[in-house]
Amino acid sequence: MKITSIDTCLLSVPTPKPMALQYPGHKLVLAQLATDEGLRGLGYSLVFNGGGAEAVLAYLDTRLKPALIGEDPLFVERLWEKMFRVDMGIKKQGVAAYALSALDIGLWDIAGKAANQPLYKLWGAVSDRVAAYGSGGWAKYSIDDLVGEAQKYAALGCKYYKMKIHHPDPAVNASRVAAVKKALGSGICMMVDVNQGRDVIGNQRQARLLEEFDLLWYEEPVLADDYDGYAEVARSIRIPIAGGENHYTRWEFKQLFDRKAVQYAMPDVCRANGFSETLRIGKLAAAHGVALTPHLIHEIAIHVVGALANGFLVEFMDWAPPDLFTELPECKDGFIRIPHKPGHGMALHPKAIEKYRTR
């Protein structure tokens, strides 16, 4: 089997309220891989809020796509190494990692279809359903917006809800968490996300005000590059740390694991160089006693969590319009059942490109 063509484009997709209060839209970089045997693979990278998506598409088209044309798509590991080593002066982080991720996801989609297996079974399978947590709670939400969103996810059976704590005043953040916790009651566990917004001392002060809520985790406390800062926060607060959405390789995660800086690892399959590297990160996490809870992209991240024994949760952020994909895996009773379709199981709605394409 040979890859004969890779069709790419950029989709700009609006978000619903209340998310639109913070982020009016996201962009997806698409790569549709065709083969001489008729099998096709769909790859994509979600660029949250859209920033840099054009650069991702340009790097994919000009540097990575030529490396795959004419190759056998079933040699996924070899092709991942080939793409990773294109342009050794460009680290496979940020823009380059988003681009590689889209193609790696497409390759694995073909591999699953060739084997007539969903990816989680191709990789070993530990479970055919995955627990999900509701996610959102942006800074621009009112208290009513926060509570309404949290209750929406609770109505779907989610036992966990994550919200942002972005206000410069730690007491304001604590009051917003308290309001949501009161509305949800004791049956729902909460997490908070700093989004790299504080220094070590700021996190220590903030965390002290949140201890009473028995939070599951405290996410991305400092800049992603500040490994020592991560470790210092982990040592000095009484809430477990989650992080990794802005770490792109197993070597970056090793820095976190060696410092005992996180208890929950959160690679994003559209940032962390695709399924291939996310699986490696998940297995490395297991060796350090760290749970795997991938960032976003729940519709395909479920395959990774369903394949690994240390897989814990997927992040369920319900934003995609109904005419983007033909079908999205449903959340029911707090779990998402992994589709039995070969590959990753996702397909674009027939009119999605026509409606949302901008490049």
Buried (B, 14 or more C-beta within 10 A) or exposed (E): BEBEEBEBBBBBBEBEEBBBBBBEBBBBBBBBBBBEEEBBBBBBBBBBEBEBBBBBBBBBBEBBBEBBEEBBBBBBEEBBEBBBEBEEEEEBBBBBBBBBBBBBBBBBBBBBBBBEBBBBBBBEBBBBBBBBBBBBBBBEBEEEBBBEBBBBBBEBBBBBBBBBBBBEEBEEBBEBBBBBBEBBEEEBBBBBBBBBBBBBEBBBEBBBBBEEBEBBBBBBBBBBEBBEBBBBBBEEBEBBBBBBBBBBBBEBBBBBBEBBBBBBBBBBBBBBBBBBBBBBBBBBBBEBEBBBBBBBBBBBBBBBBBBBEBBBBBBBBBBBBEBBBEEBBEBEEBBBBBBEBBBBBBBBBEEBBEEBEEE
